[in-house]
Amino acid sequence: MDRFEGLKFSNCVSLLEALGGHGSSIEHLTRKYSEYSTRFDETLNFLLATGLVNKRGNRILLGRLNTTSETKDQDKASIYNSISRTLMARLISSSNSFATEVRAFLGNFKMQDGKLRFRPSFNANMQSANLRNFLMELDILEGNADSGYVIKDDNVVLRMITMPSRSIGRHEYLEILKKREDLGRRAEIEIIELERKRLANYPSLVRSIQHIADDDIGVGYDIGSFEGPDSRSESAERLIEVKAVSILSFEFHWTLNELKKARTARRSYYLYLLPVGSGGKFATADLLVIRDPFIRVFKNTKVWSRQCDSIIFNRSARDEHD
């Protein structure tokens, strides 16, 4: 069964626009959607499965989109991108049947020359045509049957290393880690430039901004900057930890050393979460700056979920079986 047969991202957007912010009865939604688009049942079932809409009795309600600002304040392009981000996040990390098919397809891509690539056989290309075209409409893939396909969205690359049901060889794993490291350093440089602009009226402070991570990665933050106009004391320290994050989820890794520094520095410590847009470009307009993240992130479990991906063990006594 081809679950993506008849599915188009443009139809998904049309249905969400027809739905509006307050929800709609199925009958009214069907009439409004069908004025401009087709495949209502397939599109609705897909959006229900991915959680972009919810059903309550005879009413369809809008689900939660991953966006950093209120939808009503966004232009149409921003809303389109928010839908795309949320949808791709669900298709990579959720457990519905559509997501399973997406993960199986993306599992074919292997790192080559710094890009995740896949050149399917003729039969495989035909079998995955509907899914492939859907991902190309989402602007996730580019390429063709002759030269193969490339994952062009770095948000997907950032998440694929932890994607369920995906096997990764040592060489590919190291390449992805190197790509993430390079991305992280570019993000730090981007933030240094933003800090220089923010402190432009304080030349002496601009000259004193330090790229700490270049000299010592063990201090628990990346950039030493200053409060400037945002504080009574212009020269008060601003300790900045930079994270290049997926614009799909704002997920980031926080080391124990960084967390300890955040706990001791408190309001002098900042997290700068810099989203990575399509093609590896930074979405600086969506930069999320968090002061005192020990309280606002680590202690704020209502807003931020967390998980442990490693555990440190120390031997404190001899085992009776030794």
Secondary structure, 3 states (H helix, E strand, C coil): CCCCCCCCHHHHHHHHHHHCCCCEEHHHHHHHHHCCCCCHHHHHHHHHHHCCEEEECCEEEECCCCCCCCHHHCCHHHHHHHHHHHHHHHHHHCCCHHHHHHHHHHCCCEEECCEEEECCCHHHHHHCHHHHHHHHHCCCEEEECCCEEEECCHHHHHHHCCCCCCCCCHHHHHHHHHHHHHHHHHHHHHHHHHHHHHCCCCHHHHHHCEEHHHCCCCCCCCEEEECHHHCCCCCCEEEEEEEEEECCCCCCCCCHHHHHHHHHHHHHEEEEEEEECHHHCECHHHCEEEECHHHHHHCCCCCCCCCCCCCCCCCCCCCCCC
